[in-house]
Amino acid sequence: MSIEKHLTALEAKHAALDLALEEESARPLPDQTKISELKRQKLKIKEEIAEIKGSE
């Protein structure tokens, strides 16, 4: 997989996690454990994106 495709895939996952976070937060009784897990995953992907962009 090329770096560009990998970066695009990571950005898509990041956007999907962002949407999932918004949806969970909008629920009447949001699951804080799920929100924390989604934020952790989102941060991990953000760090990986930054690492890839920094090495270009």
Contacts in CASP RR format, 6 or more apart in sequence:
PFRMAT RR
TARGET T0000
AUTHOR 0000-0000-0000
METHOD contacts of the structure
MODEL  1
MSIEKHLTALEAKHAALDLALEEESARPLPDQTKISELKRQKLKIKEEIA
EIKGSE
1 9 0 8 1.000
3 52 0 8 1.000
3 56 0 8 1.000
6 52 0 8 1.000
7 49 0 8 1.000
7 52 0 8 1.000
7 53 0 8 1.000
10 45 0 8 1.000
10 48 0 8 1.000
10 49 0 8 1.000
10 52 0 8 1.000
11 49 0 8 1.000
13 45 0 8 1.000
14 42 0 8 1.000
14 45 0 8 1.000
14 46 0 8 1.000
14 49 0 8 1.000
17 38 0 8 1.000
17 41 0 8 1.000
17 42 0 8 1.000
17 45 0 8 1.000
18 42 0 8 1.000
20 38 0 8 1.000
21 35 0 8 1.000
21 38 0 8 1.000
21 39 0 8 1.000
21 42 0 8 1.000
24 30 0 8 1.000
24 31 0 8 1.000
24 34 0 8 1.000
24 35 0 8 1.000
24 38 0 8 1.000
25 35 0 8 1.000
END
